[in-house]
Every structure is written in structure tokens, then in C-alpha cells.
Amino acid sequence: MTDNKGFQDNDKEEKMTTSHATPASLSSVASARTMSQPGTTLLGTGLETRGVHAWFGKKHVLSDISLDFAAGTVTALIGPSGCGKSTFIRTLNRMHEFIPTAAMAGEVLLDGKDVYAPGTDVTKIRLRVGMVFQKPNPFPSMTIGQNVLSGLKLAQIKKSNTDELLESCLTRAGLWNEVKDRLGEHGGALSGGQQQRLCIARSLAVEPQVLLMDEPCSALDPGSTFRIEETIAELAKSMTIVIVTHNMQQAARVSDYTAFFLSDGGPGEMIEAAPTSKIFSSPQDKRTEDYVTGRFG
Amino acid sequence: MTQTIPTPQRPWQPSKTDRFETLGVLVASFVLAGLTVEFTGLNGKLGFVVSLFFSLLILNYGFYFQKQGKAAAKDSLLQVFTVMAIVLTLIPITSIIATVVSKGYKGLHWGILTKDMALASVNDPIVAGGLGHALVGTILMVGGALIISFPIGVLTALYLTEIRGPLTRPIRFLVQAMSGVPSIVAGLFILSSLVYPVTKALSGMMGSLALTILMIPTIARTAEEMLILIPNELREAGVALGGTQWRTVAGVILPAAKSGLVTAIILGIARIIGETAPLLLVTGGGDALNLNPTEGAMGSLPYYIWKSFLTGGTPEAFARAWAGMLVLLSFIFILFGLARYLSGRKVG
């Protein structure tokens, strides 16, 4: 029994790695994009959700979300607190199940494959769909350099040129110039904004094709927020980004697409999803218009 | 255009007058307490301490009430309570240390750590023997118990905090109940389950195993409390980077809890290092140096103290017992100081 299961897992693992390099039938778009971005992460064909619901215990918190995140785009999720945005992005990399009472329904397709399919190796999913949290959370026992490379250690990935990787991740996260002379210091010695960029660099080191950001700037000052927005714009060239934000201007500045979530006391629903310019200039739904113009929420 | 820089000051600190007033209240309290003992039914040291306590309360309250009002007066009451609590805590500790040092130094001599009692009785002159065998026995048995208990205790704590499986509640209950097991029960358990049916001989290892029973619950509970303090964000960050639960625990959680785990070790050792009852039952209490825990009787410091007190009766025997306590106490302090130093050091 156990042997069998082991084999299945191995098999799956292999498939996962090949699909990381994108299956031939689906790769045309992605490879075109990667060609233009030599040396960057393979984009894949993006992420889509079909009829995703979520529960905590008996409480239905998210209802029927179907949303496409095209490869190489930035999608902002906006909506008032408690509408299920964070819960939704946590279903995308299977962090939702980390909460003991959590349950879900629906499909989350990464390169066309359901990440919740039986036999899927959840750690592989999280390697491909990285996450940056609301509160900066560098590992306290590690130095700045060790923090950036911690993903390799955790996922047991062998890399020979770690120095190069360290520099490129910190550069892409916009932190290299500030920390290059003190990589041996502890992450806790950095300011809040620097810590958050360190966390971004850390998630880049395992080369995810999708990066989820759960209100990454909510604890930061305007200057750090600006730096992180620059970072997002830079990263969007090589990966798919989903960002939850309470800051409407930020959504307008950084995203290509915007989805508006709302809960009327029941489970959170997606009211409207469209190109960002459209959401902010001519929203289809009255509630979206009220929200983006600041009339409630 | 020279700018004058003011001298740095600390206006929030008590001024000279404040200090003088505090001292005045203290002196007045002592005087009042003395008068109370002199002119009322209260007498003796205890009477003085009790009346000093109430004098301090009343005078402090009165003084700060007229000076700053009711809130400040209540604040000063709390201060009196905390200071008294500290004093009451320190009195027994300093008293114990002072007694052990003053009586124990008579039993010290140059060979105390190197000689054993193989050729000396407890009543012989001090220089005739030493407690080397007992110290070595204690180190071996406590070390052995630690080697077994630490992994088991930490793994138990990890089950309770990280895996949180279906048995979490019963196991937590069991661990708490086990930390109340009387030490003699642990000794009897090893005696009846291992010594009589299996080994048929007393040895240091049996002592280690008995101590293990006492040590595991302490380490498991302390480690659990330390692991609960690790913020959940770190677990999520580790898992979100593609780490398995085991890799996250080994690479992130345990290093973050390092100083807490050292505390668990310290408390675990503190729980068992002075245990006498189980060692009386299962170690055979040897008087000669024995480096082999699996065979032969093994001495230990608590056993050495117990034996010197009970089987001697001469001043030499008592001096031996107190010297044993002094060595045990010093050993514990050195151990804990070392552990604190090691856990406080920065990584890298």
C-alpha cells in the first residue's frame, strides 16, 4: 500500500517538474514570453479558478469565485475587510488548509491542472505559487543572506551559484544596494519596509511562476510602499502577480486587472472583474462604483 | 553662530529630595515597627517583620496621599507589596546559600573532586576521601537522562504544537499528570519493571531511566510552551516557501525556539539533579568511582549527602554532607550559567 503510494508521489513529482517547464501543447504563449525575457522564470499559462468556495467551520466565507489570472499580468483584489480576499488568495497556493477548520470547494487550475487534485504534492504547488504576507516575517534565526536562500533549504533544492542567486533576488526585490554590505546581519535589524522586500526576495529565490501578495504594504510607510510598487512592476515582466490591497490608488497604479469582492453579511462574492482602467473609470456594477469612489467601505 | 548644546538630563529620575523622602519613610517605618514590638504584644523577629510590613504600608500610603493624592498612594502600596515579595523570595535563597557555604567549606580539600570513598568511611578525616565518584555518577546519570528525555520531550511538544493530531488533548493531559508523579514512584517503577525482571542488578543506567521518567514531562511541557510562542506567521512563511512541515520545523521553528529549548533543558535538569529517592532504589549507591553506567553500583551527589548525614554522626560526616551540597549547588550554578551564556549568543 505505502509503496504504491510512494510510487504515485514520485510519478507526480516528475510530472510536476516537467509541467514547470510547461507541457508542449500549452507552452506557445509562455515560451514566447520567456524568449523575450532570457534568464527569468517560466511564466506557464497562468492560473484560473473555477467555482471556488471556502468555509471556516460551518461559516461560508467565500462563494463561487471564477477568475482567470493570465500569465504575466498583475491582478489586484479589492474590497472591504472581511469580504474573503485573503481567504481567496490563500486557496490559490493551498495555504487555506493550514487553518484547522478550513474547507473549500471548486478548482484552482495552475497550467491547466487542478492544484487540489488527489495525489498532488502540495509543497511543489507552493514552490510554484509563492506568497508574501501582510506582516513582514523574516526568519529570526537567520541572517539576511540565509533568509533569502531559506526557500532552497526548506524545499531541499540544490543550487551551485547561490551567490549569484542571492544578488539577483535582492536586486529584483529592490534591496541589494541597501544590504549588500551586511548580508551577515540578522533580518530583524532591517526596517519594516526592508524586511518586507527581504520577504519578497526570499519568495523569489525558489523561482515561482505566480506570486501572491496579501496586503504587502499595509504595515509600511509611503516611501517603502513606493519601492515595493516599483518592485511589483519589475517582477510582472517575469511572473504572474495577484495582490490584495485596501489601497485603491495602489490597485490603480500597479495592476492590469482588478476584481472587486464584497460580502453583504453572507459569504464574500466577486462583484466585478475587469481591466483596471475599466473598473476605475466605468464600472458595470453600482456597488463597485460606490466602493472605488469611496462612498463606502 | 555657535549653538549651545544643553547638558543631557534625566528629569524623570527621582531627585535628591525624592530619595531623601523615600529613605525617611523607610527609617520611620523601622522606628514605628521597633516601637510596636517594644510596646505591644508583638515580639520576636517575626513580629518585627510583620509590623514593619504594615508600618511601611501605612506610612507610604499616608505620605504619598498627602503629597500626590490617592492614585499615587495606591501606586506606592503596590510598590511596597512587590518589594516585600522580592525580599521574602530572596531571604530563603540567600539563607540556604549562606548556610551551605558556611558549613560546607569545612569539608572542602584539594582532593575532594578527585578522590572517592572506596577506602574511606564517612567518619574518617576529611582528606581521606572525596566525592569524585558521586560527581561523576551524577553527571553520567543526569547526562544519560537528558540524552533520552530531550528528544522524546521535544518530539512530544512538537506533536502538541505542530502536528496537533487527534491525541493532542489526552497527551497534554497525560504529560501534565506525569509531571506530578512522585519521584519514588518512578524509582519503584524501574525497580519492578526492569531491575527485578530483566537486569537483576542495580546500575547507573537504571538511575538514568528513573530520572528520565521525571524529566520527560518537564521538558515536554516547557518546550510546548516555548513552541506556542513562535508566531504562526513563521510557520506559514516556511510552508509557503515550499517546505514540508518537517523541514519547516527543523529549519525555522526549532532554531527560532532555541533559547526556549535551552530553558526546557535547564528546567529538566533542575527537576532531577537533586533527586534522591529513585537513586536510592535503583543505583546501588556505590562508594567507588564507576565510569560504566551499565554495570555496578554508581554513586551520586544526593546519595553521597544522604549517606554522610545518616550513616555517620561525627563532625567529619556532617562536614562531608555539607560539602556535598556545596559542590552540588556550585555545579548547578555553573551549568545554568553556561546554558544561559550559550543560548544568549547570537547565531553565526
Interface residues (C-beta under 8 A of the other chain):
Chain A: N93 M95 F98 P100 T123 K124 R126 L127 G130 M131 F133 K135 N137 F139 P140 S141 M142 T143 S150 G151 K153 L154 A155 Q156 G184 H186 C199 R202 S203 V206
Chain B: R164 P231 E233 L234 R235 E236 A237 G238 V239 A240 L241 G242 G243 T244 R247 T248 G251 V252 P255 A256 K258 K346 V347 G348
